[in-house]
Amino acid sequence: MEIKINAVRFDIDQKLVDFVNKKVSKLDKFYDAILGVEVFLRVEKLQAEENKVAEIKVNIPGNDLFVKKQTNTFEESVSQAVDSLTRSLGKTKEKQRGV
């Protein structure tokens, strides 16, 4: 699974890159046919409190899943997005088995 991380309007540090890679790579446990993952990290409004946005797009055969979460920190945003994707991937896997 290929993971692409894009930082929009800020410079990303290695610690955050490692965190994102670690979290996103866990998605392989829930769905083994993931083709690739794109992560977009963005700071919305500098004055706002919850201004860290994580958008994650997962490419799977026949479909793409997309989640956007906005919180106080990038780590929290990524964690919430991965949790949401875990549920979505589980549902997708169940649908494919049932068909």
N, C-alpha and C positions, 0 to 999 in steps of 0.2 A: 504494500500500500504506500503510495506516494503522498507525502504531506507537504503542502505549500503554505507558508506563513507570510502574510502581507501586512505590514504596518503602515497605516495611512496617517500622514501628517505628524509622525513622531518617529524617533529612532528606538528600535527595540533592542533590549540587552539580551545577552546570552542566557541569563537565568530564566527570563520569561520564555525564550525559545525552547529551552529544555523542558520547562513546565508544560507548555502547550503540546510538544511532541509526546511527552509521557502520557498526558491525559487522552489525547486523540488516538494514540496507538492502541489504547484499551478497547476501542470500538471494534477491532478485529475479533475479539472474543465473542461478540454478539452477532456478527454477520461476517462470514468469511469471504464474501465475494466483493468486497469494497475495492473499487478501482482506484480511487484517489480522494483526497480531502483537501479543500482549500479553506484556510482560516484567514479572516480579515479582522484585524484589531484596529480600532479607531477611537480617538478622543472626540466626543461630540462638542459640547459647549464647555469651555474652560472654567467658567464660573459656576456651573452646575455641580451638584454634589455627586449624583449618579451619572457620570459622564463617560465611563469606560464601556465601549461596545465591542462585543465579540460576535462575529457572524461566521458560521461554519456551514460549508456546503459539502455534502458527501455524495460522491458519484457511485451509484450502484447500477448493475445491468438493468436497463429498461426504466430507470427512474433516477431522480436526484432528490435528496432531502436537504432542507435548508432551515437553519435555526438562527435566530438573532436574540441575544440577551444583553441587557444594559444594567450595570451595577456600579458600585464604588471602586472596584478593582478589576483588573483584567483577569486575575486568577479566579475570582468569583464568577465573572461572566463566562469564562471558558468552562468552568466546572458545571455551571447550570446548563450551558448549551450541550455539553457532552452527556449529562444526565438525560436531557430531553431527547437527544439523538439515540441514546441507548434504548429508551422506550419505543421510539419510532422504528428503529431497526428490528426490534423484537416483534412488533406488529407486522412489519413487512415480511419478515421470515415466516410468521404464522400464516399469513395470507397465501404465500407461495406454496407452502406445504399443503394447504387445504384445497388448492386448485388442481 
